[in-house]
Amino acid sequence: MKRILVLAGAFSAIVIGAVAQVLAPVAERHMMFADTTRVGVPFAKDPHVVDFGGRYLMYYSEPPRAGVEGDGWAIAIAESRDLIDWKRVGELLPGHGAEYEKNGLCAPCAIVRGDTVHIFYQTYGNGPKDAICHAWSTDGLHFTRNATNPIFSPTGDWNNGRAIDAEVALFGDEYFLYFASRTPDGVKQILGVARAPRSTTFSRGEWTQACDASILFPELPWEGECIEAPSVIVRGPWLYMFYAGAYNNWPQQIGIARSADGVSWQRLSDVPFLPVGQPGSWNSSESGHPHIFNDTANGRTYLFYQGNDTHGRTWLLSNREVVWP
């Protein structure tokens, strides 16, 4: 029997080792979320979801406030009880005396460890000096910065020193920190990985770069010059990575790869797992920046992603259920 990984409510599927087209039933209600708070038009990017404190919390990037000179990107927080309807409940603003993030912060990744939410985010607006930072919270809304921030940026002649789009996952006895960087000339966006022991405090100096090379490099025609926004999930002995291929609105689409050790990755298809929407649809300009979320309450998996039909003038967030073989 062929093993098929399917997006519920969509026409995409991955057959392990091949490609298939599967038409799954369309759900009655779909999540469709946007935030008009800062710029007056629907705008929310880079979703990341956790189950914490009896509700779901979604962290996402929001743009500089309209008409506020010198304002930067920030991270907003919304909550939900059903993964469909969301209400904005807070935000994490740049600055607060932190020179490293005064130009902005965005692209959150959140994990729950014990009674604490740990958030990993990137600085913004610093070019090759953008790096990964860490903060934590016991209520999911109010965060304390790590005193060692920024906690990670890559080294080696395979990259330009930049680290963005953090993804942190526990695999075996180690935490793996996936990130996007760029080639030394700054042209192509590529992926790298670092790791730290299970006992880590996520501070600077506890992360070791796992290899001195990119773990995933844009090679397929639809990936253009960019692979970014890695999001991983553990399934048995495997790590599955959902990633964004191509720069925003190129269009950006979502691919999938698999690894047995967290470092060496193999694509499962040469076509997007979640392609851009058809002309006239809400995501006809992009289906990008994935977050794969395992809902431990019911064992179901959801792929969150961003999209738009305006070539980036607006941005919406949605999700699709992923059905595993």
C-alpha positions, -999 to +999 in steps of 0.1 A: +000+000+000+013+035-009+018+059+020+001+092+013+004+125+031-026+146+023-039+181+029-075+178+040-097+202+020-070+207-007-059+189-039-022+184-029-007+151-017+026+136-012+032+099-019+064+088-002+088+085-031+064+098-057+037+124-064-001+120-064-032+142-068-058+135-041-092+153-038-101+154-001-135+167+012-136+204+019-141+213+055-173+233+063-153+261+080-118+274+074-096+296+095-091+330+079-074+355+101-059+390+096-050+419+119-058+455+110-045+470+142-012+486+131-017+495+094-055+496+089-056+468+063-055+430+069-019+422+077-005+392+096+025+370+087+046+341+099+022+322+121+033+299+150+008+281+173+011+264+207-015+248+231-009+265+264-030+274+295-062+258+282-063+277+249-043+280+217-019+309+213-008+321+179+023+343+175+027+362+143+045+391+127+029+425+123+043+455+103+054+489+115+026+512+126+012+535+099+024+570+103+048+563+131+083+573+120+111+549+131+086+522+141+096+486+134+081+451+129+067+435+161+051+402+172+014+400+179-004+373+199-039+359+193-059+332+212-084+306+201-104+277+214-110+259+181-081+269+158-106+287+135-117+319+153-089+340+168-088+372+189-058+394+193-047+395+230-012+410+231+020+419+214+058+418+219+073+451+209+109+459+199+132+479+220+126+478+258+162+490+261+175+462+239+198+478+213+200+446+192+162+447+184+155+484+182+149+482+145+123+455+148+116+418+155+095+392+138+091+356+126+083+340+159+087+303+169+072+292+202+076+260+221+062+249+255+085+233+280+069+225+314+049+256+325+068+280+303+064+293+267+098+299+250+098+322+220+125+324+194+125+354+171+147+373+147+159+408+147+149+428+116+164+456+096+201+448+102+209+430+070+236+403+075+237+411+113+201+400+119+202+371+144+181+348+165+169+359+200+150+341+228+125+351+255+102+332+279+069+336+296+048+318+322+015+332+309+022+332+272+017+369+269+044+388+289+080+378+280+114+382+297+143+385+273+173+362+275+202+382+289+226+367+263+206+378+233+211+375+204+216+338+211+227+326+177+241+336+143+260+312+120+297+311+111+316+297+082+322+307+046+289+291+034+268+320+047+268+357+052+263+357+090+226+362+090+201+341+109+163+345+106+131+324+107+140+303+137+124+269+143+133+250+175+124+213+181+133+186+205+145+155+187+160+127+207+181+142+235+188+175+217+171+207+206+176+215+170+176+252+159+168+256+122+173+289+106+175+307+072+206+324+062+220+337+029+249+329+006+280+350+011+269+373-017+235+378-001+216+365-032+202+331-022+183+323+010+194+289+025+188+268+056+212+258+084+209+241+117+225+242+152+218+221+183+219+222+220+215+196+248+181+188+263+191+206+295+198+239+276+186+273+288+187+283+251+214+309+259+242+320+236+272+297+238+250+266+243+243+262+206+267+243+183+264+246+146+256+211+134+274+213+101+295+238+081+272+239+051+236+245+041+212+217+049+187+227+022+196+249-008+172+261-035+175+237-065+140+232-079+125+256-105+096+266-082+121+273-053+137+302-072+166+317-052+151+311-017+143+284+008+132+298+042+107+294+071+115+258+081+089+241+103+095+206+116+075+178+133+086+145+147+068+114+135+082+082+148+119+080+138+116+108+113+117+145+113+095+161+086+102+197+075+077+219+058+095+248+042+089+279+020+103+279-014+110+312-034+109+347-021+075+363-012+050+365-040+074+350-065+051+331-057+062+315-025+049+279-020+054+252+005+075+221+001+083+191+023+115+171+032+124+143+056+154+135+079+164+106+101+191+126+120+179+163+118+209+173+097+206+154+063+174+161+045+157+146+014+128+162-004+097+141-007+086+157-040+099+180-067+066+199-067+050+220-039+031+202-012+009+233-008+009+253-040-001+289-046-039+294-050-057+295-084-064+329-100-092+347-081-085+329-048-075+346-016-039+331-019-034+336-056-002+356-049+013+332-023+009+302+000+040+305+022+058+306+055+045+273+070+041+262+106+032+225+112+013+222+145+005+189+163-026+193+184-019+169+213-055+173+225-068+152+195-037+140+178-045+159+146-020+180+126-025+214+110-004+233+085-006+270+092+005+294+065+003+329+051-012+340+018-025+370-001-040+380-035-025+415-036+012+408-041+020+417-005-002+447+002-023+426+025-016+392+043-039+366+058-033+335+078-051+302+074-046+264+081-052+230+066-053+197+083-026+173+073-036+136+072-007+112+078-005+076+064 
